């Protein structure tokens, strides 16, 4: 009997590992294949939506699946999500045009919205609090491997097969996970109740998230349409008000607002949200900085972010021993201060800033994120009741997704406004020239290179100034934490 239990645990953890890899690699493997896909499907003008639609439907479906997993059990909801993700992957592989590819990416995202949070929830069900951190850290290795190998795998598939296999590869992986879960994972018993489904909450939550994601997609564009931005912002505000109103009256709300009355829980969600937003700053802008200012190749520039997932993996294994000895805020605050000091150097960096520092800062960032975000996951699950672990896991996953989405728009807006303003101060340089200088390694007129490098660095200074401000907000949030006890 004991051997069977151990075997089932092993099969389940292998399934979770593969599922985590499968969904996380989807956001990195496609970046290498994107130029080929755009070329084959004639979709240059729509390329951003290939990423945005996946993110959008993942964000919208995540809290819904989290709630359903608490009501109906982890196994059936996970299987449904897995099947939808695999179906979406297959459809993406046979997409004949960019519009259908975007639609099928939406289906993929709907499936991913179940897989990502429920893997955290299953780990919480299977392991006690003191063992859970090491299992979360182990599962993080799937994310780290996907971050490191995703672009390489993508390039290999495109070169040796074709872009369709970027998506087709998920189908056999999905079948393997399905078999492992069917045989390895038992069904967690749930209390059967006949509470009405919170349709109003689902609709208002979906509209809130969709309008918010659209808003920040629009803000990241170089051409801002103020009228559309105001309309979308108004839709978001009204739908958010409606969500709060409906959830207060709902018998079984999709987003239990009482969870956020727990200060420690709320702080974990906010910290994970803000740190995930900060993660975008170095992942996107370090390679741009290195390519534009140091004129290195795209592959070399991309290596600047690789210390982050490596250090994330290593650091996350220390979380278990830390949370047993130190209260949460005394773990978060020193780490955030160290990170903030490193990023502060980027606010004042010049063209002679040592290139090695980008690798150091990426490593420091990954170390901090590996400890703090793993701790956020662990504690947010522990401070809620057993019947709300799925919902808590989905709220943290949603917070991380929203942090990345929001800050992608904010950083894009800040960078674009900075570039536009700087170009206005240099009549000899056009915006088109700066964009071309950023996106390629071809040489411009030698007398313009220093000017364009200066313009780009000014934009970078403002991006990382925002990052420093975010670290400051995280500090303030955690300083308000009234918890004085070690979570056990």
Buried (B, 14 or more C-beta within 10 A) or exposed (E): EEEEEEEBBEBBBBBBBBBBBBBBBBBBBBBBBBEBBBEBBEBEEBBEBBBBBBBBBBBBBBBBBBBBBBBBBBBEBBBBBBBBBBBBBBBBBEBEEBEBBBBBBBBBBBBBBBBBBBBBBBBBBBBEBEEBBBBBBBBBBBBBBBBBBBBEBBBBBBEEEBBBBBBBBBBEBBEBBBEBBEEBBEEBEBEEEEEEBBEBBBBBBBBBBBBBBBBBBBBBBEEEEEEEBEBBBEBBEBBBEBBEEBBEEBEBBBBBEEBEEBEBBBBBBBBBBBBBBBBBBBBBBBBBBBBBBBEBEBEEBBBBBBBBBBBBBBBBBBBBEBBEEBBBBBBBBEBBEBBBEBBBBBBEBEEEBEBEBBBEBBBBBBBBBBBBBBBBBBBBBBBBEEEBBBBBBBBBBBBBBBBBBBBBBBBBBBBBBBBBEBBEEBEEBEBEBBEEBBEEEEEBEEEBBEBBBBBBBBBBBBBBBBBBEBBEEBBEBBEEBEBEEEBE
